[in-house]
């Protein structure tokens, strides 16, 4: 390139960079408009006026305001009340509820009711009901029983949504919209789904030969000659083509994402620019539709921790839940669009778990602080009044079954709201995150295709894909690192450390991107299974992992999978760790350091963990999945210390984050934790001796 040609090229680069900065700034300003920074966060609660006698609405909404809630949530399951007959709409009852909320200065999140179509719609158009793999159909009386792949349902539901948006799109008390409720991946086998799946495949592959190649259809005589021959794969049938199953998951995820997008597009035609649009996901990390909807302003999650599903820490840990659950949701959802909220946070005892114990006193407040700690702009809870009938009887609310008396969780919500008022008075707009904290900043690369692909073909019952991610997430949080779950398109250079767990399907473009990241000064950590397949889910026509060798500085001779009663041993820094689920056998190059070896089997002495310098950075390969994550934690500690980064040593159950000039620590463990704070730190809430289910907040 000559000197003259460099000038316009540099102008183009500067123009692009300027555009990116303007774009990022406008996104930040949009969120600030919705949620002013000085407010820090806002708290809301679901209310269902259609469930209660109209004479009680004023009392209930007044009580919501008196308890400090700043917004409420209407309409997510009310289609039968909004449209009692086809084309006949009744908004009078909802108008009154909106007016009463406004009287008490409560803002409103308005919801679409697509999770619960009315019976007249279901009976007139039974084809909208989802069909299971065995041919049985859902029916009226539940929720989420209509298929997102039903052409009629997709189009008709937008008529109701359009009327709702016209009615409330310029109402100043409506701050935002929630589309659907806890949307999920529908594996529908109805006729519309079948045709839409074929159309989706045709659009993706263009010709049947390309599909046959991608699916490996020469295996077991699986070749198709036309897209019309393809049926939706039966996931419960042994031996079904893995590649067809993966594509079906991709299709179903896109159906969910585009259905939400179509609702958002319809709403946006009529609503004020001051009203935002979101949905509330269930934090199922294996469902790739989360974050796929392009028309939503941001994404929200729901989180329940005590329902018999998590034992927590210690004999009573089941009353607090998994200490990483909220943190991982925060760090997974925040990077998707730059902000997040928690639309449903458990208010107390629930009814739908395998066992439904009472949460430990203080835990609801602690969960609220944990949601806040990750940068959330709001927290909301299901629901204000405990239901007296229906499937969710025995589910606690903010007030009990008398409709008046606050529950323990309601009292803790009220306490949190008052504490946030205290923080608002101490907010400093100029506050920045501590430098030592930012030096630990860590990205964890998440790719939904890889999660789904591994889950379809785990090779061992000992493997848990999300559990594998959790080991690295917990390791990073134990050293006090701020974490973002990042995607393939993310600019990795923003992260001094990048963890890539079990990235099984890869291509040369991603290998090159990871290589450039390390050469440019990044510290790359890859785990086992990373790169053993290409993007089509095929093993490379090469030696195991061969395209990865130049990046990790090691050959991979093979891998092993162990029986649960006969764990393997890894020796690392004179300590021994157990494993059973997956272990790569590495043969490092001369310049690559061996950090750990396999012991006690026929390949004793073989490298299991290696690390190397690459350009200005490093590449560490952890070629196994340990039994409990202690090994991963020790390797992470060693790597960060070798890079002269100051780290913490938080015990299991302690989570610490910083935002807006405040530090927040929560304690899910069964022991009092005495936190070390800088001398300049000023404790605002709690004490440095953090009890179980308690919180300390300080200003730095």
Order of alpha helices (4+ residues) and beta strands (2+ residues): alpha-beta-alpha-beta-alpha-alpha-beta-alpha-alpha-beta-alpha-alpha-alpha-beta-beta-beta-alpha-beta-alpha-beta-alpha-alpha-beta-alpha-alpha-beta-beta-alpha-beta-alpha-beta-beta-beta-beta-beta-beta-beta-alpha-beta-beta-beta-beta-beta-beta
